Amino acid sequence: MATMNFFRTAKYIAPALLLGLFIFSCKKAVDDKSQGRATSPSTDPRIVATVNGDPITLAEFQERFVRAGFKSEHDVGRAVKEEFLNRLIERTMMLREAQRKRIKISQAEINDRIAAFRNEHGQDVKTDLDVLGIDFEKWKSDIWEDLMIQHLLDREVFTRISVTYPEVRRYYLANPQEFERPEQVRVRQIVVATADEAEHVLELLHSGADFAAAAGKMSTAPEADNGGDLGYFAMGEMPAEFNVVFSLPKGGTSGIVKSPYGYHIFKLVDKRMAGKISLEDAYKEIAEKLRREKEDNRYKQWQKELRSRTKFEVNYKVLE
């Protein structure tokens, strides 16, 4: 599901803002009156919207704007602020539905989510949030909201989806062109900054050094931690400088190859001949594709149903 790439997110953006505001398409959900019951906006300049009578105040909008990673609402155009408000209304609508469904979140779940953030970003989360101007307690409240919405979507959308073997098989037979595989190679690489470094690495390899171990120690490329493994790719999927690997024998090592990224040395780990991918090999990918499509369709239908029984007011003029 597409994210709204024009939003700049902070390091500690609350996951709910990703879930409730960003993971769904950038349509203006509240603008479609056929999918909800929008009424004329309130004239109160302190209120930007109401959802079933519950107000979203301008102050709350501004606070959440900051927690989403914006330094100031004045840094962006009105269209971005309107889209953010639309997502905030959608989020509020889902949160009220979760409460109506009597979904409960335990303190342990909240603590686990906070612990996961600490493990990923460092222990001093509160200090970093303070630097960003984000209140720690309100950030924790966002996490509670995230979990409420997540549980709601799991119950109402995702757990109701299943993909059967006959569905996967029908897709496989109906789309044969998708499963024609070109010749592919699996390659490891070592990338260094200078020609002298590359010469040194090549000497070590010719002396019997293990390629994966050398990549882990000396390569500057992101996959160095994985022994330089680039996985499988076909001709044309990598920069032209990589084409040299298609002429290597299995287990063979290239010479030094210069590119805009540095100096490369490649090793051909494996080669797959062109052919058709079997249903067995393609099954997982097809099932995941069909599941995503079903989830997207189910989510859209569920959102339409939810909006149809929601009354909301929106006052975009307050955002000017």
N, C-alpha and C positions, 0 to 999 in steps of 0.2 A: 504494500500500500504506500502510495507516494507521500513523501514529506514535502512541506512547503519550504522550498530551498531559499526563499528570500528572508526567512527568519534567522536572525543571528542568535544563537543560543549560548548561554553562559556555561562555564565548566560544570556547575552544579545545578543545571536546570532540573526542576522537579520532573520525574518521569510522567506524572499526570499531564503535564503540559505537552509532552510528546504524545501520550495516549489520547487525552481528551481533546487536544487542540490540533495536533499536527499530523497524526498518522492517516487521517482520512483526506480525501481529495479536497482541493481548494474551492469547492463550489460554495456559493452563498446559500447555506442551508435555510436560513431564516427569511430569505428573499422570496422563496417560492410559496405564494399564499395557498396554492393548491395542496401543499404538503404540511400546512400548519395554519393556525388561526391567528394571524398577525392583526393587531388593531392599531389605531393611530397612536403615535408616540406620546409619551408623557411630556408635559411642558416643564417639569421640574429639572432645572439645570444640574442638579446633583445626581440624577439617575439616568444612566445610559440605556437601561433595558429592564424589563421585568419578565419573569418566567413563572406562569401560573400565579401571578401576584407577588412573587418574591423579587425584590429589587436587586439589580446589580448597580451599585453606585459608581460614580466617576472615580472616587477614591480607591475602591476595590479594583476597578479596571486598571488604574495607574499602578497600583501595587503589583498586580499580576503581570503587567507589562514589564516591569523591572525584573520580576522573578523569571520571566521568559528570556532574559538576556539583553533587553534593550536598555541603554543608558538613560534614554529619555524618550517620551512619546513625541517630542519635538524633532527627533532625529530622523523620523520616517514620514512618508506621505500618508495622506488620509486613507488611501486604498488599503494599505497595510493595517492601519488601525481598525478599519471597518472589518477586514477579514479576521483580525484577532478577536474583535468583539463577537463576530459570528461564531467563532470556535468556542469562545467563552460561554455563549448562550447554549450552544450544543452540549458543552461540558456540564453546565448547570442542569440542563434537561435530563441528561443521563444520570447525574448524581441524585436528582430527586426521584427518578425511577428506581434507582438502587435502594434508596431509603423506603420507597413504597413497597418494594419487594422484600423488605426486612433483611437485607443483606447485612451481615455483621463482620467486622474486622477485628481480629485479636491484637493485643499489644505486641505479642510475639511476632506477628507478621510485619508490623511496623518496624520493630527492632531489627528483624532480619533484613529488611530493605535498607535501613540506615547502615547496618553493618556492611552490606554489599557495596554501598557508596563509599564507605570508609576504606574498604579493601581496595577499591579501584582507584580512588583519588587521594588517599592519604588519611591519616588519623584526625587531623585538625580541621574537620569539615566546618565547624562553627566559625572558626576564625576566617576561613576562606569565604564563607557566606557573608560575614560581616564586611569584608573588603568589597564584595559585590553589592553591598547595600541590601542584602536579603535577610529578613528576620528568620532565625532558626526555628522558632515555634511555628511560624506560618509555613515554613518549608516542610516541617513535619506534618502539618495539617494537609498540605498538598499531597504528601505521600499517602495519608489516609484516604483522601479522595481518589487518588490513583487506584488504590487497591479496591475500593468500592466499585469503580467503573470497570476495572479489570474483571472482577468477579461477576459483575452484571453481564458483560460481553461474553464471558466464558459460558455462563448459564443460558443466556438468551440467543446467542449466535454460534459460537465456535463448537461447543460440545454437541450441538444438534446436527453437525455436518459429518457425513461419512462418504467415503469413496469406495466403490465395490470393484472387484476384479473385472466383471463384464464391462463396466464403464471405462476402465483403463484399456482393456483390450480393444474396445470399439474405437477409442481415440487413436490407438496405435495403428490400427488397420485403416482408419480414415485419413491419416496424415503421414503416409510413408516417406514423404520428402524430408520430414523433420529428423528421420532416423538414419539417413545416409551419412555415414561418418567419413570425412577425408582422412588421409594419412596423418597420423599424429606422432609426436615425439615427446618423451618425458626427459627433461633436462635439468641438470644442476648447473649453477654458475657461481663464479667468484668474481666480484667487481672491486677494483681498487682505483685509487685516484691518479696514479702516475704509471708511466711505462716501466720505470725502474722497479716499482713494487710488483708489477705484473711479471716481469722477468724473474724476480726472486720467487714468486709463487710458482711459476712454471718449473723452475729448477727443483723446488721441493717436490712437486708432483712427479717429475721425471725420476726423482730419487726414491719414489715409493710412498710418499705421504698420502694419507687417506684424503680424498677430495672433499667429502662431507665435513670432516674434522677441520680441514684447512679453511673451508668456507665459513664455518662457525667462528673461527679465530680471526680471519683476515678480511672477509668480504664486508663491504659497506652497504650492501643491498638489504632490503627489509627481510628477505627470506633467509638471511644468513643463519638465524637461530634454528632454522629447519634444514641445516646442511646445504643451503643454496638451492633447495628443490623448488623448481618453477612449475611442477606438475606437467600435465599433458597440454600441448597446443598444436594447432595446425599451421601450415604455411600461410602467412599473411596476418596471423593473429598477434604477432610480435613485431617489433621494429625490424627493418630490413637486415640490419647487422646480425640478427639471430639466425638468418637463413642458412648460415654455414653449418648448423647442427644437422641439417637434413642429409648432408653428405657424409657424416661421420658413421663409422661402424658402431654397433652396440658396444658400450663400454669405452668407446674412444674419447679422447680429449682433444679439444681444438688448440690452435695457437692463440696468440693474443689478438683480440678483436677490439678495435677502438669504436666508441659510440659517444654521443653527447652525454651519456651517463658516466663515462669513465672507461676503464680498460677491463675487458671481460675475458674470462677463460671458461669454456663450456665443457661439460661431460654429458654424453648421450647415455642415459640410463636405460631407456626402453623405446621401442618403436612399434606403433600399431599400424597395420596395413589398412588401407581404405576398405570400407565394407558397410554392411547394414548392422545397426545396433539391434540386438535381440530384444524381444519384449521383456525378458527377465532382467536384462541390464537396464532397460529404460523404465521399468515399472515404477521405481521410487520417484523419479523425476516427473513422470506423467501424473502419478497420484498426487504429488505436491501441487502441481499446476492446477489440476481439477479441484483440489481442496481450496486453493486460494480463490479460484473463480467462484466456487460455491459460497465461500465465506463472504466475498465481496458482495455477491448478489443478495445473500441473506441479510447482511448488514444494511444494505440500502433499503431493503424492504422493511426491516425492523425499524430503521430510522424514520421511514415514511409513516409507519404506523404510530410511532411515538410522537412525531410532530403533529399528527392529525388530532391527537387528544391533548395537545399543549396549547395554551394561550400565551402569547408573548407580545410585548411592546418593545419597540426599538427606537431610540432617539439618536440617530447618527449625527445630528447637528451639534450635539455636545462635544463631539470629537474634533470639531474645527478649531 
